[in-house]
Amino acid sequence: MRFTEHELTVAVTAAAKIVAGGKVGRRAKGEAAWDSMSKIDRYHLLEAVGSQVLPVLLALPDVEVPAGTRPTFTDAQIGDAVEQTLGETGVGRLRQKVTVAARLTLVRTALAQLPVRQDPDALIVPDSLDGL
């Protein structure tokens, strides 16, 4: 699947906000937890979540996404992409299952927050930019 840079950014940020709200020891949830984090903590969290989510999003199969809709994938397609990108972990079966389940949850969260696909042909150039 070919995602735009904006779509990938929105997806990773949404998944990171969910993770930030679920950290043990934090009282704030969701957006409040995200807002209370320092910029460097946000960066580290985005980097960690991105390293888990981005390879899976890029491994998803190519699908046509009509303008005005979000891309949709079956559970099997998402599961296959997770398995494909997981590689050899060298851990036991139980820990591997937990890793797969966690990554599946992150990817589903990211996909659910993708913005609606815009029609590139319907973009309007403001008059102030016309002729630049």
GIZICOR-V235246 format. One record per backbone hydrogen bond with DSSP energy under -1.0 kcal/mol. CO is the residue of the C=O (numbers start at 1). NH is the residue of the N-H. If there is no record, write none. Layout:
[[CO/NH] [CO/NH]]
This chain:
[[4/8] [5/9] [6/10] [7/11] [8/12] [9/13] [10/14] [11/15] [12/16] [13/17] [14/18] [15/19] [16/20] [17/21] [23/26] [29/32] [30/34] [31/35] [32/36] [34/37] [38/42] [39/43] [40/44] [41/45] [42/46] [43/47] [44/48] [45/49] [46/50] [47/51] [49/53] [50/54] [53/57] [54/58] [55/59] [66/69] [69/117] [74/78] [75/79] [76/80] [77/81] [78/82] [79/83] [80/84] [81/85] [82/86] [92/96] [93/97] [94/98] [95/99] [96/100] [97/101] [98/102] [99/103] [100/104] [101/105] [102/106] [103/107] [104/108] [105/109] [106/110] [107/111] [108/112] [109/113] [111/114] [117/68] [119/122] [126/129] [129/132]]
